Each structure stands twice: as structure tokens, then as C-alpha cells.
Amino acid sequence: MPSWERRPKPKVVIFSEVISKVPCIPALVVLPFALPLSELLKLCTFQPWWQTTQALDSQSITMKALYCQQNSSGEEMTFVFQERENLPPTRDNDVKVQVRACALSWIDTKLLSEIKVEKELLPVGREISGVVLEVGRKVTFFQPDDEVVGILPLDSEESGLCEVVLVHEHYLVRKPEKVCWVEAAGTVRDGVRAYTALHYLSHVSPGKTVLVMDGASPFGTIAIQLAQHRGAKVISTAYSLEDKQYLERLRLPVEGVRQPVVARVIDVSNGKIDVAESCLEETGGLGVDIVIDAGVKLYSAEDESASKSQLLPHKHDIITLLGVGGHWITTEKNLQLDPPDSHSLFLKGATVSFLNDEIWNLSNVQQGKYLSILEDIMEKLSSNIFRPQLDEPIPLYEAKVSMEIVQKNQARKRQVIQF
């Protein structure tokens, strides 16, 4: 006799007592064996659906997240994936976000140390876009299923390179439907830097002349597009022939209009072209109104081995090309000005400002302006005014290698991890 014929036939139990106590249970229960009624009642005692959902949420869920391991001084950083179980409970103002994309940015460990953020493992990935899964009871701006984008704060315990993160609602804004996840995450930080430089540090306006150093970089591209959109004339430098061709191809996002975004591209790749002379020639000797540098040479006899550092302008050149009342926005945190430099700036009535886009999250006083900036960035991305310089989306399993490249400043396009 075949084995399946030797199996005991199921016994059908019909019981009215179960039906009276658990009305949602069907009257007919088929079991392959007999059970006492007390045990059968235990099997038929169902929890309400909302209690079942809570039980599932409380189960241990393991996720991988990328962290930076700080080694001894002089050694390179190590990036490691760590498993984490169960996010902490959602606090009143927290938003639980399922991450869809996360952009990679250089980690400034010195800045973190100076503001007393010292950890053995630093979370990696702060610019995120994703879908809201759950909100705290005091959250007013968002609800589940909203699409959001934002930047995690410097002291965040969360790694953006994780499937689910908890974020305070004041660090997020809604993502327009027309904007894809990768573009949203890949543009938000460069957008904040460009707004900080051009709106809050230099007050760009129509008719101004803006020099953007290294305009083909992800930040330089957004800065050029924002300056041009505000009616400024844009000059830019290029560090390679490829960068020069890219900048010359930039066009206005208007159908049928072939006007270039950059009025003049200065190719400094061969080291023979004088940036100050080219800018004075382009402006009829008046000089530029706003300069956004990408680093400067501090001393004439600098011993620089990197080819890109050799192409950086000297601080005297930037002061020379500045016009009367000009603004120099510098990314050089260790900038030192000698008395003759200060005197030249004084005679021109020019200013020097340091570009640190982290200031927005270091104080809650600026929170309203910060959120307005994020919303405006997304609006310009949606209307095609911003066209970011992004690399192809990268899968999560390649995040470690990609982050090593970013930390060495070897990536020419913005690297974005897509989930």
C-alpha cells in the first residue's frame, strides 16, 4: 500500500462552544488528529490585527549599516558593515524612514572631534531619501507613506546606509513626486552649500559676476546653476579637458535655448593660464563680485605632490581678481592672511567668508531658514533648474569600496547608494 494511503484520515470536529466564544472562527475545523477541547480553544484564540502587527514590529529584525572605524593617527579610515537589531523606540518627534537612496560625502573627523563627537564607530551616509513608515505622536509635518529627503545631523547615531533610520522631523522635507530617489539624495547637500555661499554669505543678484572654482565638481555644478538662475554672469575654472568640455556643454533648461550657462571656462590644467588675468580680462578690469574657491595655495613655496593641489590658485591671485565690494567665499579652513593681504581687502572693501554648511544644524535658531532651503532645492530639482553631477547608482554591497574612494577625494561625481 502506498505510504500516502497509510496516513490516518483527518477527523472533522464540529463544536458549537468554540463558535460561541470566538465568532470569527469558521464552524468547520479540520485536524489530522484529535485534540481536547481546552487545547483546541487555545489554538483558536486569535489576537486583534493591531496587536499582531505590534508583535511583528517588536520581533528582532537584523539590518546592516555602514560605519567608519577611526584608527590611530596617520592611518587610513576603515569602513565596516555592522549588524544592528531593533531600532530604538520612536520618540515623540521622530520619523521612521525606509531609506531608498543615500549619498556619500567626505567625513571631516577633525570637525567631529572639535565639536566633541568622538565615537569608536562613526555612522556613514547622511544625505537620505525615502518613505515614511511611522511617525511619533508629536510629529506634525509628516505621515506614513510620505516621500521625504533630508540630511542627518552631525551627531546622529544613525547610519544613512541602513534600510530603516530614525530622524527628527526638523531635518526632513517632502520630496517632489517628479524627483527620483537618487537625485534627491545626491543633490541636497550640494544644494545647501550653494545656497549658503550665494544667498547667505554673498547675496548674489542679477548683474553680478561669479567665479566658481572647479565648476565641474558636484558642488561647483549646482553653484553655477544657482548663480546663473539668479541672473549672475558665471566664470569657472576647469582642471582637465574633460571638465572643460562638460562646462562648455552646460545649457539653460529651456527648450530651444542654446545659451551656455558658463560665460567663460578657464582651463588651468596645463598650469600656464593666469586665473586673475583671465578674470580681469573678462570683466574689463573691474574684477569679479563673488569668488567661491575649491581650496587655495597659502604659500608661494608650498611643497605639494598632488597634481590638483598644484593647480589651485594662490590667495594673492584671488585677492587680485576681486572687484570693489567683492565677496570671497573660501572652503580653506586654515586660511591665513598676511597684513598686506588684509590691507588689499580693506582698500577694496571686500570680505572673506568661510563656507561651512554644517552651521545650519549646529543651532536650532536657523531651523526655519534651513527647511526653506531644503524645500527650494527640491523645487529647483523638480523644475530641472538643478541638474546634478551624479555617478551611476551604486548597490549597497559596493558602499564600502565607494566610501573609501570618496574619503580619498578621488570621486569626480557624486556617489549615491540605491536600495
C-alpha positions, 0 to 999 in steps of 0.5 A: 500500500502506498505510504500516502494511503497509510496516513490516518484520515483527518477527523472533522470536529464540529463544536458549537462552544468554540463558535460561541466564544470566538465568532470569527472562527469558521464552524468547520475545523479540520485536524489530522488528529484529535485534540481536547477541547481546552487545547483546541480553544487555545489554538483558536484564540486569535489576537486583534490585527493591531496587536499582531502587527505590534508583535511583528514590529517588536520581533528582532529584525537584523539590518546592516549599516555602514560605519567608519572605524577611526584608527590611530593617527596617520592611518587610513579610515576603515569602513565596516558593515555592522549588524544592528537589531531593533531600532530604538523606540520612536520618540515623540518627534521622530520619523521612521524612514525606509531609506531608498537612496543615500549619498556619500560625502567626505567625513571631516573627523577633525570637525567631529572631534572639535565639536566633541563627537568622538565615537569608536564607530562613526555612522556613514551616509547622511544625505537620505531619501525615502518613505515614511513608515511611522511617525511619533505622536508629536510629529506634525509635518509628516505621515506614513507613506510620505516621500521625504529627503533630508540630511542627518545631523552631525551627531546622529547615531544613525547610519544613512546606509541602513534600510530603516533610520530614525530622524527628527522631523526638523531635518526632513522635507517632502520630496517632489513626486517628479524627483527620483530617489537618487537625485534627491539624495545626491543633490541636497547637500550640494544644494545647501552649500550653494545656497549658503555661499550665494544667498547667505554669505554673498547675496548674489543678484542679477548683474553680478559676476561669479567665479566658481572654482572647479565648476565641474565638481558636484558642488561647483555644478549646482553653484553655477546653476544657482548663480546663473538662475539668479541672473549672475554672469558665471566664470569657472575654472576647469582642471582637465579637458574633460571638465572643460568640455562638460562646462562648455556643454552646460545649457539653460533648461529651456527648450530651444535655448542654446545659451551656455550657462558658463560665460567663460571656462578657464582651463588651468590644467596645463598650469600656464593660464593666469586665473586673475588675468583671465578674470580681469580680462573678462570683466574689463578690469573691474574684477569679479563680485563673488569668488567661491574657491575649491581650496587655495595655495597659502604659500608661494613655496608650498611643497605639494605632490598632488597634481590638483593641489598644484593647480589651485590658485594662490590667495594673492591671485584671488585677492587680485581678481576681486572687484570693489565690494567683492565677496570671497567665499573660501572652503580653506579652513586654515586660511591665513592672511598676511597684513598686506593681504588684509590691507588689499581687502580693506582698500577694496572693501571686500570680505572673506567668508568661510563656507561651512554648511554644517552651521545650519544644524549646529543651532536650532535658531536657523531651523526655519531658514534651513527647511526653506532651503531644503524645500527650494532645492527640491523645487529647483530639482523638480523644475530641472533648474538643478541638474546634478553631477551624479555617478551611476547608482551604486548597490549597497554591497559596493558602499564600502569600496565607494566610501573609501574612494570618496574619503580619498577625494578621488570621486569626480561625481557624486556617489549615491547608494540605491536600495 
